[in-house]
Amino acid sequence: MNKKVLMIVVAVVVAIVVIVGGYFLLFSGKSSLKKEVVSQENYEKILDEVGKKFGESDEAYYYTYACIYHTAKAGFTDEYLQSKDESLLYKDISGKTVQQLIDEGKQLMEKNNVTIEEYKQKLTDLGGSLAK
């Protein structure tokens, strides 16, 4: 009887360790990604990671909103249209952390009177999804 009780206790302890460890791995991955600094060179990689780690969360949508807003805005400047220098598209996102861009995305949506639901729907209508 003692062996059964011991085995059950060991199984419960192992399950708790696995659950707690998984929880910390999941959330430490998100927090470390939020500290990543975006550049033209790592933009695509970080966008993929945001999609994988944040999935369909509001934070992922805020991040993409800020990035799309800034690159589109830069793409319509005379400076870019005359030079076609691709680095100009990233000038307003380069040097910022993922968290800063998430915060900016939320602020820009509020400023532009766009709700997260409207933005999600627009992306869905365009055939986009953030989850990978």
GROMACS elastic network, one bead per residue, 0.5 to 0.9 nm:
[ bonds ]
;  ai    aj funct       b0    kb
    1     4     6  0.53385   500
    1     5     6  0.65012   500
    1     6     6  0.86960   500
    2     5     6  0.51344   500
    2     6     6  0.60039   500
    2     7     6  0.84913   500
    3     7     6  0.59909   500
    3     8     6  0.85253   500
    4     7     6  0.50742   500
    4     8     6  0.61477   500
    4     9     6  0.85900   500
    5     8     6  0.51234   500
    5     9     6  0.61530   500
    5    10     6  0.85719   500
    6     9     6  0.51087   500
    6    10     6  0.60896   500
    6    11     6  0.85195   500
    7    10     6  0.50725   500
    7    11     6  0.60255   500
    7    12     6  0.85649   500
    8    11     6  0.50473   500
    8    12     6  0.61420   500
    8    13     6  0.85836   500
    9    12     6  0.51520   500
    9    13     6  0.61501   500
    9    14     6  0.85896   500
   10    13     6  0.50980   500
   10    14     6  0.60852   500
   10    15     6  0.85285   500
   11    14     6  0.51379   500
   11    15     6  0.60993   500
   11    16     6  0.86239   500
   12    15     6  0.50685   500
   12    16     6  0.61751   500
   12    17     6  0.86357   500
   13    16     6  0.51359   500
   13    17     6  0.61937   500
   13    18     6  0.86395   500
   14    17     6  0.50994   500
   14    18     6  0.61595   500
   14    19     6  0.86165   500
   15    18     6  0.51430   500
   15    19     6  0.61524   500
   15    20     6  0.85856   500
   16    19     6  0.51186   500
   16    20     6  0.60173   500
   16    21     6  0.83115   500
   17    20     6  0.52300   500
   17    21     6  0.58339   500
   17    22     6  0.83606   500
   18    21     6  0.51125   500
   18    22     6  0.59705   500
   18    23     6  0.84821   500
   19    22     6  0.51551   500
   19    23     6  0.61206   500
   19    24     6  0.87379   500
   20    23     6  0.50448   500
   20    24     6  0.63049   500
   20    25     6  0.86326   500
   21    24     6  0.52493   500
   21    25     6  0.61468   500
   21    26     6  0.85771   500
   22    25     6  0.50530   500
   22    26     6  0.60374   500
   22    27     6  0.86071   500
   23    26     6  0.52303   500
   23    27     6  0.62624   500
   23    28     6  0.83835   500
   24    27     6  0.52882   500
   24    28     6  0.56654   500
   24    29     6  0.82188   500
   25    28     6  0.52568   500
   25    29     6  0.60278   500
   25    30     6  0.87361   500
   26    29     6  0.53905   500
   26    30     6  0.66708   500
   26    53     6  0.79772   500
   27    30     6  0.50770   500
   27    31     6  0.62241   500
   27    32     6  0.85545   500
   28    31     6  0.50638   500
   28    32     6  0.59768   500
   28    33     6  0.83953   500
   29    32     6  0.52630   500
   29    33     6  0.60888   500
   29    34     6  0.86126   500
   29    53     6  0.74202   500
   30    33     6  0.51161   500
   30    34     6  0.62125   500
   30    35     6  0.89222   500
   30    50     6  0.83446   500
   30    53     6  0.62992   500
   30    54     6  0.71963   500
   31    34     6  0.50403   500
   31    35     6  0.66732   500
   31    99     6  0.87883   500
   32    35     6  0.52612   500
   32    36     6  0.67821   500
   33    36     6  0.52106   500
   33    37     6  0.87914   500
   33    46     6  0.79969   500
   33    49     6  0.78224   500
   33    50     6  0.76757   500
   33    53     6  0.85307   500
   33    97     6  0.86268   500
   33    98     6  0.68913   500
   33    99     6  0.83597   500
   34    37     6  0.83198   500
   34    50     6  0.88653   500
   34    97     6  0.63965   500
   34   100     6  0.81642   500
   34   102     6  0.86300   500
   35    97     6  0.54806   500
   35    98     6  0.61736   500
   35    99     6  0.65105   500
   35   100     6  0.87499   500
   36    46     6  0.80858   500
   36    96     6  0.81986   500
   36    97     6  0.52667   500
   36    98     6  0.59194   500
   36    99     6  0.82467   500
   37    42     6  0.86756   500
   37    94     6  0.74122   500
   37    95     6  0.56729   500
   37    96     6  0.53443   500
   37    98     6  0.64932   500
   38    41     6  0.81192   500
   38    42     6  0.62600   500
   38    43     6  0.58324   500
   38    46     6  0.73166   500
   38    93     6  0.66491   500
   38    94     6  0.51781   500
   38    95     6  0.56942   500
   38    96     6  0.57282   500
   38    97     6  0.59103   500
   38    98     6  0.68189   500
   39    42     6  0.53768   500
   39    43     6  0.56643   500
   39    90     6  0.72464   500
   39    91     6  0.86259   500
   39    93     6  0.71937   500
   39    95     6  0.61591   500
   39    96     6  0.80393   500
   40    43     6  0.53423   500
   40    44     6  0.82017   500
   40    86     6  0.88813   500
   40    87     6  0.67350   500
   40    89     6  0.86161   500
   40    90     6  0.58853   500
   40    91     6  0.83534   500
   40    93     6  0.84666   500
   40    94     6  0.64923   500
   41    44     6  0.76688   500
   41    45     6  0.84452   500
   42    45     6  0.52764   500
   42    46     6  0.60999   500
   42    47     6  0.85317   500
   43    46     6  0.52984   500
   43    47     6  0.61043   500
   43    48     6  0.87035   500
   43    90     6  0.86556   500
   43    94     6  0.85305   500
   44    47     6  0.50412   500
   44    48     6  0.62496   500
   44    49     6  0.86682   500
   45    48     6  0.52126   500
   45    49     6  0.62866   500
   45    50     6  0.86967   500
   46    50     6  0.60330   500
   46    51     6  0.85317   500
   46    98     6  0.83219   500
   47    50     6  0.51126   500
   47    51     6  0.63056   500
   47    52     6  0.87342   500
   47    60     6  0.89788   500
   47    63     6  0.86800   500
   47    64     6  0.78904   500
   47   130     6  0.89815   500
   48    51     6  0.51248   500
   48    52     6  0.62611   500
   48    53     6  0.86535   500
   48   130     6  0.84442   500
   48   131     6  0.89433   500
   48   132     6  0.76333   500
   49    53     6  0.58630   500
   49    54     6  0.79493   500
   49   132     6  0.87630   500
   50    53     6  0.53300   500
   50    54     6  0.53768   500
   50    55     6  0.71631   500
   50    59     6  0.88276   500
   50    60     6  0.61677   500
   50    63     6  0.82347   500
   50    64     6  0.89813   500
   50    98     6  0.86352   500
   50   130     6  0.80076   500
   50   131     6  0.85601   500
   51    54     6  0.55958   500
   51    55     6  0.50029   500
   51    56     6  0.75084   500
   51    60     6  0.66627   500
   51   129     6  0.84445   500
   51   132     6  0.57436   500
   52    55     6  0.54812   500
   52   130     6  0.77477   500
   52   131     6  0.57863   500
   52   132     6  0.50891   500
   53    60     6  0.88299   500
   53   131     6  0.82781   500
   53   132     6  0.86741   500
   54    57     6  0.56567   500
   54    58     6  0.83809   500
   54    59     6  0.69982   500
   54    60     6  0.56828   500
   54   130     6  0.83379   500
   54   131     6  0.75809   500
   55    58     6  0.88865   500
   55    59     6  0.89647   500
   55    60     6  0.67719   500
   55   129     6  0.88314   500
   55   130     6  0.58996   500
   55   132     6  0.70224   500
   56    59     6  0.82580   500
   56    60     6  0.65078   500
   56    61     6  0.74024   500
   56   129     6  0.77467   500
   56   130     6  0.58868   500
   56   131     6  0.56992   500
   57    60     6  0.54553   500
   57    61     6  0.68052   500
   57    62     6  0.89414   500
   57   130     6  0.87562   500
   57   131     6  0.89551   500
   58    61     6  0.51215   500
   58    62     6  0.61632   500
   58    63     6  0.86084   500
   58   116     6  0.70267   500
   59    62     6  0.50626   500
   59    63     6  0.61390   500
   59    64     6  0.86876   500
   59    99     6  0.87192   500
   59   102     6  0.59506   500
   59   103     6  0.85058   500
   59   105     6  0.86594   500
   59   106     6  0.84201   500
   60    63     6  0.51428   500
   60    64     6  0.63074   500
   60    65     6  0.85868   500
   60   102     6  0.74365   500
   60   130     6  0.72004   500
   61    64     6  0.51680   500
   61    65     6  0.59890   500
   61    66     6  0.86157   500
   61   102     6  0.80576   500
   61   105     6  0.79053   500
   61   106     6  0.88149   500
   61   116     6  0.73814   500
   61   119     6  0.77695   500
   61   120     6  0.72858   500
   61   130     6  0.77512   500
   62    65     6  0.50698   500
   62    66     6  0.62793   500
   62    67     6  0.87072   500
   62   101     6  0.74842   500
   62   103     6  0.72455   500
   62   104     6  0.75575   500
   62   106     6  0.54014   500
   62   107     6  0.87776   500
   62   108     6  0.87221   500
   62   109     6  0.79058   500
   62   116     6  0.78883   500
   63    66     6  0.53702   500
   63    67     6  0.63447   500
   63    68     6  0.86949   500
   63    98     6  0.70275   500
   63    99     6  0.79841   500
   63   100     6  0.86325   500
   63   101     6  0.54094   500
   63   103     6  0.77907   500
   63   104     6  0.78301   500
   63   105     6  0.56706   500
   63   106     6  0.81919   500
   64    67     6  0.50466   500
   64    68     6  0.59501   500
   64    69     6  0.82741   500
   64   101     6  0.83329   500
   64   102     6  0.79958   500
   64   105     6  0.74172   500
   64   130     6  0.88548   500
   65    68     6  0.52507   500
   65    69     6  0.58841   500
   65    70     6  0.84970   500
   65   101     6  0.87002   500
   65   102     6  0.83507   500
   65   104     6  0.86918   500
   65   105     6  0.53543   500
   65   106     6  0.81648   500
   65   108     6  0.80372   500
   65   109     6  0.77132   500
   65   119     6  0.81258   500
   66    69     6  0.50856   500
   66    70     6  0.60715   500
   66    71     6  0.85400   500
   66    93     6  0.82166   500
   66   101     6  0.58854   500
   66   102     6  0.70302   500
   66   103     6  0.85484   500
   66   104     6  0.60582   500
   66   106     6  0.79599   500
   66   107     6  0.89516   500
   66   108     6  0.70904   500
   66   109     6  0.85443   500
   67    70     6  0.53125   500
   67    71     6  0.60778   500
   67    72     6  0.83383   500
   67    90     6  0.84749   500
   67    92     6  0.85272   500
   67    93     6  0.66533   500
   67   101     6  0.72926   500
   67   105     6  0.78516   500
   68    71     6  0.53228   500
   68    72     6  0.58135   500
   68    73     6  0.82518   500
   69    72     6  0.53485   500
   69    73     6  0.59790   500
   69    74     6  0.85582   500
   69   105     6  0.83519   500
   69   108     6  0.83759   500
   70    73     6  0.51261   500
   70    74     6  0.61075   500
   70    75     6  0.84944   500
   70    89     6  0.75137   500
   70    90     6  0.75608   500
   70    91     6  0.83112   500
   70    92     6  0.59273   500
   70    93     6  0.68503   500
   71    74     6  0.51004   500
   71    75     6  0.59969   500
   71    76     6  0.88572   500
   71    88     6  0.82802   500
   71    90     6  0.60246   500
   71    91     6  0.81143   500
   71    92     6  0.74679   500
   71    93     6  0.79462   500
   72    76     6  0.66035   500
   72    89     6  0.74193   500
   73    76     6  0.55627   500
   73    77     6  0.70362   500
   73    89     6  0.81313   500
   74    77     6  0.54746   500
   74    78     6  0.89125   500
   74    79     6  0.85158   500
   74    80     6  0.69320   500
   74    88     6  0.65921   500
   74    89     6  0.51760   500
   74    90     6  0.77773   500
   74    91     6  0.78201   500
   74    92     6  0.78415   500
   75    78     6  0.84303   500
   75    79     6  0.86786   500
   75    80     6  0.58945   500
   75    81     6  0.69485   500
   75    84     6  0.87067   500
   75    86     6  0.87382   500
   75    88     6  0.77203   500
   75    89     6  0.58424   500
   76    79     6  0.84040   500
   76    80     6  0.69020   500
   76    81     6  0.66429   500
   77    80     6  0.54185   500
   77    81     6  0.61801   500
   77    82     6  0.85828   500
   78    82     6  0.59089   500
   78    83     6  0.83479   500
   79    82     6  0.55026   500
   79    83     6  0.61598   500
   79    84     6  0.80065   500
   79    85     6  0.85281   500
   79    88     6  0.81530   500
   80    83     6  0.51967   500
   80    84     6  0.50499   500
   80    85     6  0.60714   500
   80    86     6  0.76307   500
   80    88     6  0.63280   500
   80    89     6  0.75903   500
   81    84     6  0.55640   500
   81    85     6  0.84169   500
   82    85     6  0.84797   500
   83    86     6  0.86145   500
   84    87     6  0.87787   500
   84    88     6  0.81901   500
   85    88     6  0.58205   500
   85    89     6  0.78376   500
   86    89     6  0.55431   500
   86    90     6  0.75152   500
   87    90     6  0.54982   500
   87    91     6  0.65794   500
   88    91     6  0.51645   500
   88    92     6  0.82506   500
   89    92     6  0.75339   500
   89    93     6  0.85310   500
   90    93     6  0.54013   500
   90    94     6  0.56861   500
   91    94     6  0.54494   500
   91    95     6  0.83754   500
   92    95     6  0.82109   500
   92    96     6  0.82953   500
   93    96     6  0.57599   500
   93    97     6  0.84615   500
   93   101     6  0.74037   500
   94    97     6  0.84115   500
   96    99     6  0.80983   500
   96   100     6  0.60428   500
   96   101     6  0.67399   500
   97   100     6  0.51225   500
   97   101     6  0.64116   500
   97   102     6  0.86517   500
   98   101     6  0.51547   500
   98   102     6  0.61674   500
   98   103     6  0.86795   500
   99   103     6  0.61862   500
   99   104     6  0.85268   500
  100   103     6  0.51031   500
  100   104     6  0.60975   500
  100   105     6  0.85270   500
  101   105     6  0.59037   500
  101   106     6  0.85334   500
  102   105     6  0.50894   500
  102   106     6  0.63770   500
  102   107     6  0.87421   500
  103   106     6  0.52615   500
  103   107     6  0.63218   500
  103   108     6  0.86376   500
  104   108     6  0.59103   500
  104   109     6  0.84272   500
  105   108     6  0.50617   500
  105   109     6  0.60622   500
  105   110     6  0.85813   500
  106   109     6  0.52186   500
  106   110     6  0.63263   500
  106   111     6  0.86678   500
  106   116     6  0.85838   500
  107   110     6  0.51514   500
  107   111     6  0.60921   500
  107   112     6  0.85421   500
  108   112     6  0.59425   500
  108   113     6  0.83177   500
  108   114     6  0.83205   500
  109   112     6  0.50968   500
  109   113     6  0.58564   500
  109   115     6  0.65250   500
  109   116     6  0.76530   500
  109   119     6  0.87549   500
  110   113     6  0.50083   500
  110   114     6  0.61490   500
  110   115     6  0.72988   500
  111   114     6  0.78155   500
  112   115     6  0.89357   500
  114   117     6  0.82809   500
  114   118     6  0.63983   500
  114   119     6  0.67474   500
  115   118     6  0.51842   500
  115   119     6  0.63341   500
  115   120     6  0.86336   500
  116   119     6  0.51411   500
  116   120     6  0.60934   500
  116   121     6  0.85477   500
  117   120     6  0.50974   500
  117   121     6  0.61172   500
  117   122     6  0.86248   500
  118   121     6  0.50917   500
  118   122     6  0.61877   500
  118   123     6  0.87386   500
  119   122     6  0.50417   500
  119   123     6  0.62946   500
  119   124     6  0.85561   500
  120   123     6  0.52407   500
  120   124     6  0.61387   500
  120   125     6  0.85876   500
  120   128     6  0.89087   500
  120   129     6  0.85248   500
  121   125     6  0.60097   500
  121   126     6  0.85390   500
  122   125     6  0.50365   500
  122   126     6  0.62546   500
  122   127     6  0.87156   500
  122   128     6  0.85900   500
  123   126     6  0.50144   500
  123   127     6  0.62962   500
  123   128     6  0.50105   500
  123   129     6  0.68481   500
  124   128     6  0.51626   500
  124   129     6  0.64775   500
  125   128     6  0.73787   500
  129   132     6  0.79967   500
